[in-house]
Amino acid sequence: MIPVGFAYVRPDSVDEVLALLVEHGEDATVLAGGHSLLPVMKLRLAVPELVVDIGRLPELSYIRVEGSADGGEVAIGAGTRHRLVESSDVLGTEVPLLAAVARTVGDPQVRHRGTMGGSLAHADPAADLPAAVLALGGTVVLRSLRGERRVPITGFYTGVFSTVREPDELVVEVRVPITGSAGWAYEKFTRRANDWAIVAVAVVDGRIGLVNMGPTPLRASTTEAALADGASIAAAAALADEATDPAADVTATKEYRRHLVRVLTRRALTTAAAGS
Amino acid sequence: MTIDTVKITIGVNGESTSADVEPRLLLAHYLRDVVGLKATNIGCDTTSCGACTVLVDGEAVKSCTVLAVQADQQSVTTMEGLSPDAEHLHPVAAAFRAEHGLQCGFCTPGMVLAAVSLLTENPAPTEREVREGLEGNLCRCTGYHNIVRAVLAAAGREAGM
């Protein structure tokens, strides 16, 4: 499968990227690792006129601890590859959920190429990292020539493959609060190795993020509230499919996804409780 | 918008290669059709099977999901570049032969290069780590047992650890 022809540019700085996004608007597409974009270009579902390659910008690849008013955060450059996230000592200590979830993305070859920012910006409802960042209460940093804005992940997604990012904006960073020794778990259900999640559940510090239970990543708010009111894990997890809107596809019916999310939430909460 | 070709230079198996290419040219096609190295097989063409796995700057990637322009100024290793000649096989290739880690051979170049990348990152993997490390490579002869045994042998370890 061959993509439709396009022009290609590999700028040397984020500022050059931002200028190109202003100049070309929606005709330009940003390429980082390419493992979400190139497959849809090969299927000709995406037909950009200009591909702007940010995959080798060193200024977008970093993992660092930063202080903030309400405790520390870890800032991760949007171009940081999954392989660096999964093997990061900093994340392994400070935000172990995120390193563990990155380790479940695709397979080693995919993780050598795919990036944190790419996964978040692509907004695939079956992707692992968006729901993990949602459970963490993270923030997406968007930059354009107009300036920079920080969007809480709760307000970042607007639908399947869509976010609040404007055409002239670039996702440059994701920030997640340090969770340290707080209990966490990631339960991902697939039929085969390296498949996308049919359903997955991320739990950290009492917050629950759901993968593939609607057009966007979702919090299991009813379950979280039940736990806060003192419900047992079993009773709270039985509510995990409330206010979800899962799709039916070749891998699962809606009802099966609802069943899975209740089971996986119970498992994840049990693991997280044992680990905190 | 006119689509211009882009001049790229890629080190392939230690030798500099250069060509004017369309940006849409996949690395797998560059290696097979421009450079003329056919060991890199294209299986599924959808980032699933791993037959097209090569090393880019030492890391395993699926070359059906990388543009040749993305590998500009980088170094690529294919199966042809792994061993100097048939008498002096790379340790992983030698282990695949010794342990009969292949049947039809279609997945083998990708499997071997994925294993080389795995052992670079984790020189002493357990059997489970080998199996998880090769999850991006499919063998439809169902030869996984011998493949895992070969990778463990190349690492100086035995199956069952």
Chai-1 contact restraints between the chains, C-beta under 6 A:
chainA,res_idxA,chainB,res_idxB,connection_type,confidence,min_distance_angstrom,max_distance_angstrom,comment,restraint_id
A,M1,B,D45,contact,1.0,0.0,6.0,A-B,restraint_1
A,P3,B,R24,contact,1.0,0.0,6.0,A-B,restraint_2
A,G5,B,I3,contact,1.0,0.0,6.0,A-B,restraint_3
A,G5,B,R24,contact,1.0,0.0,6.0,A-B,restraint_4
A,F6,B,P23,contact,1.0,0.0,6.0,A-B,restraint_5
A,A7,B,M1,contact,1.0,0.0,6.0,A-B,restraint_6
A,A7,B,I3,contact,1.0,0.0,6.0,A-B,restraint_7
A,Y8,B,V6,contact,1.0,0.0,6.0,A-B,restraint_8
A,Y8,B,P23,contact,1.0,0.0,6.0,A-B,restraint_9
A,Y8,B,V69,contact,1.0,0.0,6.0,A-B,restraint_10
A,H35,B,T65,contact,1.0,0.0,6.0,A-B,restraint_11
A,L38,B,T65,contact,1.0,0.0,6.0,A-B,restraint_12
A,E49,B,M1,contact,1.0,0.0,6.0,A-B,restraint_13
A,D107,B,E135,contact,1.0,0.0,6.0,A-B,restraint_14
A,D107,B,G136,contact,1.0,0.0,6.0,A-B,restraint_15
A,P108,B,G133,contact,1.0,0.0,6.0,A-B,restraint_16
A,P108,B,G136,contact,1.0,0.0,6.0,A-B,restraint_17
A,Q109,B,T53,contact,1.0,0.0,6.0,A-B,restraint_18
A,Q109,B,A60,contact,1.0,0.0,6.0,A-B,restraint_19
A,Q109,B,V61,contact,1.0,0.0,6.0,A-B,restraint_20
A,Q109,B,K62,contact,1.0,0.0,6.0,A-B,restraint_21
A,Q109,B,G136,contact,1.0,0.0,6.0,A-B,restraint_22
A,H112,B,E59,contact,1.0,0.0,6.0,A-B,restraint_23
A,H112,B,V61,contact,1.0,0.0,6.0,A-B,restraint_24
A,R113,B,V61,contact,1.0,0.0,6.0,A-B,restraint_25
A,A193,B,E135,contact,1.0,0.0,6.0,A-B,restraint_26
A,N194,B,E135,contact,1.0,0.0,6.0,A-B,restraint_27
A,N194,B,G136,contact,1.0,0.0,6.0,A-B,restraint_28
